[in-house]
Amino acid sequence: RENHDANSDDDAPETLQPLAQALWDTQVPPNFKIPHLPTFDGKTGPLEHLMVVGTQTSIIGAEEHLKCKLLSGTFKDAALRWYMNLPRNSITGYADFHKKFIHQFAGSKHVQVTATTLFGIRQGHNENLREYLARFSEATIKVSNPIQEMFVAAFHNGLKAGQFNESLAHKPVVTMQEIMMRVECYIKGEESNAEKRNRDSREKPQDRRSPERYQRRGNQRFNRYQGRDNGRPYQQSWNGGQRSYRTEEEYTRLNDTKVHVLDEILSTGLARLPPVPDRHVRLGPNLDEWCHYHRCKGHDTEKCYRLKDLIEKLISSGHLRKFLEKCARRRIPQGNHQKAMKKRKSRRELQSIPLLEDSREEASPERPENDTSEK
């Protein structure tokens, strides 16, 4: 039993300390208040940690034994395991402790870079001044040969075009401290502008939909639509409004929707879409209808006269035949084949009329009932 007690005493934590027995046995002053010290896990640079601990212990005037105890109390994880595996009573003093600590964790120190590598740092397109300054300042900490002139040149080189860039070009600085002093007002101005832009973007859509805006900008457009809002869809002429529009019977009958025909036109490169109108402009009176050709609201694709004219023009040029042949076989009975041929012939004759006569005909799209010019 006595031997067991003796072994227990040898295994006590106090007897397994790497600190020399004299350092461990020295009493801590009464009413001593332990300072707040950062912990060390072996993943950061040892010199930075020793700098912080050494500064704090110097402020309180700690003696050598107290410095060793305070430093060992900051270890955790890998650093604590290293400390516990040190030979018993192997640390003879703070200088010896300092040397062993740096030797063990020298590989954990930050990779130092030269000042010239800072020239690769550029301000991002959506990165504001505050974010760029913080990122650049963090990079300067790792520089092994700090030169203020190089810092300033690299910062200005990576700065994107703007008011602060113009300010530095007009009145250069020498140190980063000068940049810090001058950039503050530009940061405040930039953040104020960003806040107001966000506010305006939230309010702008409501203003665009207000009745006053439409009354201000849409009087002429409304008058133009009034003449069309008589049950007929939106119609857009080829000749700038100089002619009227064909009736539905005057267009070649198709075997598919005009949306599919439009897809064929675009995929084969027969024509291009017109320019996209302003997103707040509607080409027609019907807000619930959408035109894939004009890419806007106001009228339906199947009723778009501009698209109908384009399809008719391409058909007359010999294109889009696959949308005609199946239609002819499916829709025209065998007994009425000759009548269909006559209609096609008359349609070709109408298309061959000279432009002057055609514009005179189209000036009056709806023929009066008592017109006997062809009788």
C-alpha positions as CSV (number, residue, x, y, z in Angstrom):
1,R,0.0,0.0,0.0
2,E,2.9,2.3,0.8
3,N,4.5,1.6,-2.6
4,H,1.1,2.3,-4.3
5,D,0.9,5.7,-2.5
6,A,4.5,6.5,-3.5
7,N,3.7,5.8,-7.2
8,S,0.6,7.9,-7.0
9,D,2.7,10.8,-5.8
10,D,5.1,10.4,-8.7
11,D,2.2,10.4,-11.2
12,A,0.7,13.7,-9.8
13,P,0.4,16.5,-12.4
14,E,2.7,18.7,-10.3
15,T,5.5,16.2,-10.5
16,L,5.2,15.7,-14.3
17,Q,5.6,19.4,-15.1
18,P,8.2,20.2,-17.8
19,L,9.1,23.2,-15.7
20,A,12.1,23.0,-13.5
21,Q,11.1,22.2,-9.9
22,A,12.5,25.5,-8.7
23,L,10.3,27.4,-11.2
24,W,7.2,25.4,-10.3
25,D,7.7,25.6,-6.5
26,T,8.0,29.4,-6.5
27,Q,4.9,30.9,-5.0
28,V,2.6,33.2,-6.9
29,P,2.2,36.6,-5.2
30,P,-1.0,36.9,-3.1
31,N,-4.0,38.6,-4.7
32,F,-2.4,38.2,-8.1
33,K,-4.8,38.8,-10.9
34,I,-4.2,36.7,-14.0
35,P,-4.2,38.8,-17.1
36,H,-6.3,37.9,-20.2
37,L,-4.0,36.2,-22.7
38,P,-4.7,34.7,-26.1
39,T,-4.5,31.0,-26.5
40,F,-2.2,29.2,-28.9
41,D,-3.1,26.0,-30.8
42,G,0.0,25.6,-32.9
43,K,-1.6,26.8,-36.2
44,T,-0.3,30.4,-36.1
45,G,3.1,32.1,-35.9
46,P,4.9,31.6,-32.6
47,L,6.6,35.0,-32.6
48,E,3.3,36.9,-32.6
49,H,2.1,34.9,-29.7
50,L,5.3,35.4,-27.7
51,M,5.1,39.1,-28.5
52,V,1.6,39.4,-27.0
53,V,2.4,37.3,-23.9
54,G,5.7,39.1,-23.3
55,T,4.1,42.5,-23.5
56,Q,1.4,41.5,-21.0
57,T,3.8,40.0,-18.5
58,S,6.1,43.0,-18.7
59,I,3.2,45.3,-17.9
60,I,2.4,43.5,-14.7
61,G,6.2,43.1,-13.9
62,A,6.0,39.3,-13.7
63,E,9.1,37.4,-12.6
64,E,10.6,34.6,-14.6
65,H,8.8,31.7,-12.9
66,L,5.5,33.6,-13.4
67,K,6.2,34.2,-17.1
68,C,6.8,30.5,-17.6
69,K,3.6,29.5,-15.9
70,L,1.5,32.2,-17.8
71,L,2.9,31.1,-21.1
72,S,2.2,27.4,-20.5
73,G,-1.3,28.3,-19.5
74,T,-2.1,29.7,-23.0
75,F,-1.5,26.3,-24.8
76,K,-4.3,24.2,-26.2
77,D,-4.7,21.4,-28.7
78,A,-1.4,20.6,-30.5
79,A,0.6,23.1,-28.5
80,L,-0.7,21.6,-25.2
81,R,0.1,18.1,-26.3
82,W,3.6,19.2,-27.2
83,Y,4.1,20.8,-23.8
84,M,2.9,17.8,-21.9
85,N,5.3,15.5,-23.8
86,L,8.3,17.5,-22.9
87,P,10.7,15.7,-20.5
88,R,10.2,16.3,-16.8
89,N,11.8,19.5,-15.4
90,S,13.4,20.1,-18.8
91,I,12.6,23.9,-19.0
92,T,15.2,25.7,-16.9
93,G,14.0,29.3,-17.5
94,Y,11.9,31.6,-19.6
95,A,14.7,32.1,-22.2
96,D,15.0,28.3,-22.5
97,F,11.2,28.0,-22.8
98,H,11.2,30.7,-25.4
99,K,13.8,28.9,-27.5
100,K,12.1,25.5,-27.4
101,F,8.7,27.0,-28.3
102,I,10.0,28.8,-31.4
103,H,12.0,25.8,-32.5
104,Q,8.9,23.5,-32.3
105,F,6.4,25.8,-34.1
106,A,8.7,27.6,-36.5
107,G,6.9,25.9,-39.4
108,S,3.6,27.4,-38.4
109,K,4.6,31.0,-39.1
110,H,2.9,33.0,-41.8
111,V,4.4,32.8,-45.3
112,Q,6.0,36.2,-45.8
113,V,5.8,37.9,-49.2
114,T,7.6,40.8,-50.8
115,A,6.2,44.2,-51.4
116,T,6.1,43.6,-55.2
117,T,3.5,40.9,-54.8
118,L,1.0,43.6,-53.7
119,F,0.9,44.9,-57.2
120,G,-1.2,41.8,-58.1
121,I,-4.1,43.0,-55.8
122,R,-6.9,44.7,-57.7
123,Q,-10.1,46.2,-56.5
124,G,-13.0,44.1,-57.7
125,H,-15.7,45.4,-60.0
126,N,-18.4,45.3,-57.2
127,E,-15.9,45.8,-54.3
128,N,-16.3,49.1,-52.5
129,L,-13.5,51.2,-51.1
130,R,-13.8,49.9,-47.5
131,E,-13.6,46.3,-48.6
132,Y,-10.6,46.9,-50.9
133,L,-8.7,48.8,-48.2
134,A,-9.3,46.1,-45.6
135,R,-8.1,43.4,-48.0
136,F,-5.0,45.3,-49.0
137,S,-4.1,46.2,-45.4
138,E,-4.4,42.5,-44.4
139,A,-2.0,41.6,-47.3
140,T,0.6,44.2,-46.2
141,I,0.9,42.5,-42.8
142,K,2.6,39.5,-44.5
143,V,5.2,41.6,-46.3
144,S,8.7,40.8,-45.0
145,N,10.3,44.1,-46.3
146,P,7.7,46.8,-45.6
147,I,8.3,49.9,-47.7
148,Q,5.7,52.6,-47.5
149,E,6.3,54.0,-51.0
150,M,5.8,50.5,-52.5
151,F,2.6,50.1,-50.4
152,V,1.2,53.4,-51.7
153,A,2.1,52.6,-55.3
154,A,0.6,49.1,-55.2
155,F,-2.6,50.4,-53.6
156,H,-3.0,53.1,-56.2
157,N,-2.2,50.6,-59.0
158,G,-5.0,48.3,-57.9
159,L,-7.6,51.0,-57.3
160,K,-10.3,51.1,-59.9
161,A,-11.4,54.3,-61.7
162,G,-13.3,56.7,-59.5
163,Q,-13.2,59.9,-57.4
164,F,-10.6,58.6,-55.0
165,N,-8.4,57.5,-57.8
166,E,-8.6,61.0,-59.3
167,S,-7.8,62.5,-55.9
168,L,-4.6,60.4,-55.5
169,A,-3.6,61.2,-59.1
170,H,-4.1,64.9,-58.5
171,K,-2.4,65.0,-55.1
172,P,-0.1,62.0,-54.5
173,V,0.6,60.6,-51.0
174,V,3.8,59.0,-49.5
175,T,2.5,56.7,-46.7
176,M,-0.4,54.4,-46.1
177,Q,-1.3,56.5,-43.1
178,E,-2.0,59.4,-45.4
179,I,-4.2,57.2,-47.5
180,M,-6.2,56.1,-44.4
181,M,-6.8,59.7,-43.5
182,R,-8.0,60.8,-47.0
183,V,-10.0,57.7,-47.9
184,E,-12.4,58.0,-45.0
185,C,-14.5,60.8,-46.5
186,Y,-14.6,59.0,-49.9
187,I,-15.8,55.8,-48.1
188,K,-18.6,57.7,-46.4
189,G,-19.6,59.3,-49.7
190,E,-19.6,56.0,-51.5
191,E,-21.7,54.3,-48.8
192,S,-24.1,57.2,-48.8
193,N,-24.5,56.9,-52.6
194,A,-25.1,53.2,-52.4
195,E,-27.7,53.6,-49.7
196,K,-29.6,56.2,-51.8
197,R,-29.4,54.1,-54.9
198,N,-30.9,51.2,-53.1
199,R,-33.7,53.5,-51.8
200,D,-34.4,54.9,-55.2
201,S,-34.4,51.4,-56.8
202,R,-37.1,50.4,-54.3
203,E,-39.2,53.5,-55.0
204,K,-38.7,53.7,-58.7
205,P,-40.9,50.8,-59.8
206,Q,-43.8,52.3,-57.9
207,D,-43.2,55.6,-59.6
208,R,-43.2,54.0,-63.0
209,R,-46.5,52.4,-62.4
210,S,-48.2,55.5,-61.1
211,P,-51.1,57.0,-63.1
212,E,-49.4,60.4,-63.2
213,R,-46.4,58.9,-65.1
214,Y,-48.6,57.3,-67.7
215,Q,-50.7,60.5,-68.0
216,R,-47.5,62.5,-68.5
217,R,-45.8,60.2,-71.1
218,G,-48.7,58.3,-72.6
219,N,-51.2,60.8,-73.9
220,Q,-50.0,60.6,-77.5
221,R,-49.5,56.8,-77.3
222,F,-53.1,56.5,-75.9
223,N,-54.5,58.5,-78.8
224,R,-52.6,56.4,-81.2
225,Y,-54.1,53.2,-79.7
226,Q,-57.6,54.6,-79.5
227,G,-58.0,54.2,-83.3
228,R,-57.0,50.6,-83.1
229,D,-59.0,49.6,-80.0
230,N,-62.0,48.6,-82.1
231,G,-61.8,44.9,-81.8
232,R,-58.8,44.5,-84.1
233,P,-55.4,43.6,-82.8
234,Y,-52.4,45.8,-82.8
235,Q,-51.1,46.4,-86.4
236,Q,-47.8,47.8,-87.4
237,S,-47.1,48.6,-91.1
238,W,-44.0,47.9,-93.2
239,N,-44.1,51.4,-94.7
240,G,-44.2,53.6,-91.6
241,G,-48.0,53.8,-91.4
242,Q,-48.3,54.9,-95.1
243,R,-50.7,52.0,-96.0
244,S,-53.5,50.0,-94.4
245,Y,-53.5,46.4,-93.4
246,R,-54.6,43.2,-95.2
247,T,-57.5,41.2,-94.0
248,E,-57.0,37.7,-92.6
249,E,-58.1,36.1,-95.8
250,E,-55.4,37.9,-97.8
251,Y,-52.6,36.0,-95.9
252,T,-51.4,32.6,-96.9
253,R,-52.9,29.9,-94.7
254,L,-50.3,28.0,-92.6
255,N,-50.3,24.5,-91.1
256,D,-48.7,25.6,-87.8
257,T,-48.8,28.5,-85.3
258,K,-46.9,31.7,-86.1
259,V,-44.8,31.2,-82.9
260,H,-43.4,27.9,-84.5
261,V,-42.9,29.6,-87.8
262,L,-41.1,32.4,-86.1
263,D,-38.8,29.9,-84.4
264,E,-38.0,28.4,-87.8
265,I,-37.2,31.9,-89.2
266,L,-34.8,32.7,-86.4
267,S,-33.1,29.3,-86.3
268,T,-32.5,29.3,-90.1
269,G,-31.3,32.9,-90.1
270,L,-34.0,34.1,-92.6
271,A,-34.6,37.3,-90.5
272,R,-33.8,38.9,-87.2
273,L,-36.0,40.2,-84.5
274,P,-36.6,43.9,-84.3
275,P,-34.9,46.0,-81.6
276,V,-36.4,45.4,-78.1
277,P,-38.6,48.4,-77.2
278,D,-38.4,50.2,-73.9
279,R,-39.6,47.8,-71.2
280,H,-42.3,50.3,-70.2
281,V,-43.7,50.7,-73.7
282,R,-46.5,48.4,-74.8
283,L,-47.3,48.0,-78.5
284,G,-51.0,47.6,-78.4
285,P,-54.0,48.0,-76.0
286,N,-54.0,44.5,-74.5
287,L,-51.8,44.2,-71.4
288,D,-52.5,40.5,-71.0
289,E,-51.2,39.5,-74.4
290,W,-47.5,39.0,-75.3
291,C,-45.8,39.2,-78.7
292,H,-42.7,36.9,-79.1
293,Y,-41.7,38.9,-82.2
294,H,-41.6,42.3,-80.6
295,R,-40.9,40.9,-77.1
296,C,-43.4,43.2,-75.4
297,K,-47.0,43.3,-74.2
298,G,-49.9,44.8,-76.1
299,H,-50.8,42.2,-78.7
300,D,-50.7,38.5,-79.3
301,T,-48.0,36.8,-81.5
302,E,-50.7,35.1,-83.7
303,K,-52.3,38.5,-84.4
304,C,-49.1,40.5,-85.0
305,Y,-49.4,42.1,-88.5
306,R,-45.8,42.9,-88.6
307,L,-44.9,39.2,-88.2
308,K,-47.6,38.2,-90.7
309,D,-46.1,40.6,-93.3
310,L,-42.7,39.1,-92.6
311,I,-43.9,35.5,-93.1
312,E,-45.8,36.5,-96.2
313,K,-42.7,38.2,-97.6
314,L,-40.5,35.1,-97.0
315,I,-43.2,32.8,-98.5
316,S,-43.2,34.9,-101.7
317,S,-39.4,34.6,-101.8
318,G,-39.6,30.8,-101.8
319,H,-39.0,30.1,-98.1
320,L,-41.1,28.3,-95.4
321,R,-42.6,25.8,-97.9
322,K,-42.9,23.1,-95.3
323,F,-45.6,25.2,-93.5
324,L,-47.6,25.3,-96.7
325,E,-47.6,21.9,-98.3
326,K,-49.0,20.0,-95.4
327,C,-51.6,22.7,-94.9
328,A,-52.7,22.3,-98.5
329,R,-53.1,18.6,-98.3
330,R,-54.9,18.7,-95.0
331,R,-57.2,21.6,-95.5
332,I,-58.1,21.6,-99.2
333,P,-60.5,18.8,-100.3
334,Q,-59.6,16.9,-103.4
335,G,-62.7,18.1,-105.3
336,N,-61.8,21.8,-104.7
337,H,-58.2,21.6,-105.9
338,Q,-58.8,23.7,-109.0
339,K,-60.5,26.4,-106.9
340,A,-57.5,26.5,-104.6
341,M,-55.1,26.8,-107.5
342,K,-57.1,29.7,-108.9
343,K,-56.9,31.5,-105.5
344,R,-53.1,31.0,-105.3
345,K,-52.8,32.4,-108.9
346,S,-54.9,35.4,-108.0
347,R,-52.8,36.0,-104.9
348,R,-49.6,35.9,-106.9
349,E,-51.1,38.3,-109.4
350,L,-52.0,40.7,-106.5
351,Q,-48.4,40.4,-105.2
352,S,-47.0,41.3,-108.6
353,I,-48.9,44.6,-108.8
354,P,-46.4,47.6,-108.9
355,L,-45.7,49.4,-105.6
356,L,-47.5,52.6,-106.7
357,E,-50.8,50.7,-107.4
358,D,-50.3,48.6,-104.3
359,S,-50.1,51.6,-102.0
360,R,-53.1,53.1,-103.7
361,E,-55.1,49.9,-103.0
362,E,-53.9,49.6,-99.4
363,A,-54.9,53.1,-98.6
364,S,-58.4,51.8,-98.2
365,P,-58.3,48.3,-96.7
366,E,-62.0,47.8,-96.3
367,R,-63.8,48.1,-99.6
368,P,-67.3,49.7,-99.4
369,E,-70.3,47.4,-100.2
370,N,-71.5,49.5,-103.2
371,D,-68.1,49.5,-104.9
372,T,-68.5,48.0,-108.4
373,S,-65.1,48.7,-109.9
374,E,-64.5,45.0,-110.5
375,K,-67.9,44.1,-111.7
